[in-house]
């Protein structure tokens, strides 16, 4: 991947595995709040990563240890016309859509506050890790709004409906430990260890067959939106695509020869 220079985000490869890309929201002076520029750059970055054949896992995190992302930059929105607000919101919607629809796993490494739209970015990831001091929440009801880039739908698919509604109705924040207990967060790490711990987790994923990773994400995402019979049909469609691949044979040869497989993605 040719690493481009962005103003509000950074992209880098993990040292441990070239297929792991770390995308960092990089506006620490604004607690990594998302402005229009960041949204546009995130869309561009995910579009480029989607066509990079070496990518296997993307980790999304924030710069520093204070904030993952506190949502929209309200200073930028001050005095914004309704037309400009809607135009900006279209970009925000596209950001979370790009994350949800990215063909490979995306992990949110929540390094601090993940609030409002920042929480929705984290929810759009396939799963989340977090620093022990992190706090997450969707406070939109306190501002006369509701989450608008996936929050109500994603949270209620991840948590039991009662817990999701409690968070949404109250607008309260919860700590990372409580989020872990609820199943909102998969793994907790110290602030210093969050990124390294998440990379280690990503390593276990990135070593697996790329077609399998893509097929699993697609089958789970599509299947959970429909009835069981249709979901099974999605699974079988993805299964046979993998079963008829060169990588499936490579996996068998590597297993029998007691060596690491050399995946081709075909």
N, C-alpha and C positions, 0 to 999 in steps of 0.2 A: 504494500500500500504506500502510495506517495502521501506523506503526511502534509496536509495543508496548514497554513497559518490562519487561525481564527482569532477574533478579538475577544470572544466571551466564553469559549470552550477550548479545551486542549484534548488532543488525541495522542496516545502513545501505546506502544506494544509492551506487553509484559515480558520481562526477561526470561521467565521460566518457559513460556510457550508463545511462539510467534502468532498463533491463532487467537490469542486473547488480546483484545483492545480495551484500553481504559479510557473512557470518555469522562472528562472532568468539567463540571459546570464551574466557570472561573470568573465570577464577579464578587470576590470576597468583600469589596467595599460596600456592596448592597446585599450581603448575606446570600449571595448567589440567586437573587430574585431574577425571574425571567422577564426580560424586556423583549421588544420586537426583534432586535438584532440577534439575541440569543436564540429565539425561536427559529428564525430564518437559518441560522448557522446549524442548529440541531437537525433541522430538516435536511439540509445539504449534507451534513456529516453522515446521517443514517442512510441517505440515498447512495452515497459513495460506498459506504461499508457493505451495503446490500449486494453490490456488484464486485466486491473484492473476494475472489475465490479462496483466499487464505484465511479468512475470518471464521472463527468457530464460536466464540463467546464475546459479548460486549459487557463490560462492567461500567455502570453509570454511577458516578459519585460527585461530591462537591469539594471545592477547594477548602483547605483549612479543617478545623475540628468543630466549628461552631454551627455551621448550617449546611445542609444538603441543598435545599432550595426553599425559600419562604413564599413561593407562589409568584404571582404577577408583581411587577415593579409598579407600585401604586403612585410613585412620584412621576413616572412617565405618563401614567393615565390621568394625572391631574390636569383638568381642562381639555381633555381629549374629546372630540366630537363623537356622537353615536356612530357615525359612519366609520371613523378611524378605529373606534373601539371594536366594532364588528370585524373590520379587516384584520386587526390584531388577533382577535379571538379565533378567526379562521386559521391563522398560523399556529396558535396554541393547540387547537384541535388536531391539526396535522402532526404536531410533535408527538402527542401520545399515540396517535394512530400509527405513526412510523415505528414506534417502540413495540406496540402490540403486534404489528404485522411483520416485524423483522423476522427473516427466515430462520435465524439461529437464536439460541437462548440469550436473554438479556437479564443481567443481575443488577438490582439496585443496591448499592452499598451506602446506606444512610449514615452519614458521618455527623449528623447534628439535627437541627430542626428541619422537618419535612412537613410543611404546612400548606394548605390550600392546593394550588396548582403544583407545588413541589411534591406534595403527598400523592397527587394524581400521576405525576411522572413515576414515582416509586411504585404505585399500584399497577401501572402499565407494564412494568418489568415482569418477567416470568416468576421471579421470587426475589426476596429481599434479605440482606444481612444488615446488621446495624451495630454501631458503637453503643456501648452500654449507657452512655449519657444521652443518647438521641431521644427526641420527642417527635411524635407524629400527630396530625390532626387535620380535620376539615372544618374550619371555622366560618364557612361562608354564611351560615344562617345568622351569625352575629352581625353581618354586613348587609343584610337584606338580599342575599343571593343564595344560590345552591351551587354545588360543584358543577362545572360545565365542560370538563374535558375528560369525563369518564368516571368521576369519583363515586357517584351514587350506584352506578352499575357494577363497577369493579369491586368496591368494598363489600357489597352485598353478595358477591360471588365468592369472595375469599373468606369472609366471616359468617358465622350464624346470623340470620337476618335480624334477630333482636339486638345483638351487639353492634351490627352495622348501623341500625336505625338509632341506637343510643348515641353513637359517635356523631352521626349526621345531625340529629335533632338538637343535641346539646352543644355541638361545636367544640367539645372539650379535646384537650391533648391527652395522649397517653404516653407513658414512658416505654422505652425499648423492651424492658423486662416484661411488662404487661402485654405488649405486642407479641412477644415471643410465646407467652402463655396462650394467647388467643389464636396463634397460628398465622398471624400477620407477618411475622419475621421468622426466618428459618434459623439463623445463627446469630449469636451475640459475640462481639469481640471488644477488647479494650480499644480506646481511641487510636493508640499507636499501632495496634495490630489489625485494625479493620481491613485495610487494603490488602495486606499480605495474606490474611486469613481468607478473604474473598477470592484472591488469586489462586490460593491452594484449592479451594472448592471448585473454581472454574477449571483448573488443571484436570480434575477428575472427569469433567464434562468434555473438555476440548480434545482429550485423547480418544474419544469414541468416534464411531463412523459418522461423517458429516451428513450423509443421507438419512441415517437413523435420527440424528438430532433434529433435522428439518421435519421429518415425518412425524416424530413424536409431538413436536410443538403444534404442527398443523392438525393432527388427529385430536389432540386434547382440546385445543382451542375451538375447533369446529364441533367436536362431539359434545362438549359441555353446553352448547347452545341449542341442542335439539333432543329428541327422544332417544332412548337407548338403542333401538333397532337401527336408526339412521346413524347414530354414533358408531356402532359396530361396523356398519358399511363403510364409513370414513376410515376406520382403523384397517379394515381389510384392503381397501384401496391403497393405503400407504404401505401396508405390510407387503403386498405383492410387488410394489415398486422396489422395495428394499430386497426382497427375495430374489428378484431377477437382475440384481445389480452385480457388477464386478466386485464391489467391496464386500458383498456377502460371502463370495468365494474366498476372497483374501482373508476375511475374518476366520474362516474355517481352516485355511492353510496355516495361518499364523498360530492358531490355537494348537493344531496338531504338531507344528514344528517348534512350539514353545518359544516364540519370538513376538516382538511387538508388530502389529499390523502396519502396513504402509497404505493408508487410505488414498484413493484417487477421486472420490466424490462422484463415482459413476458406476 
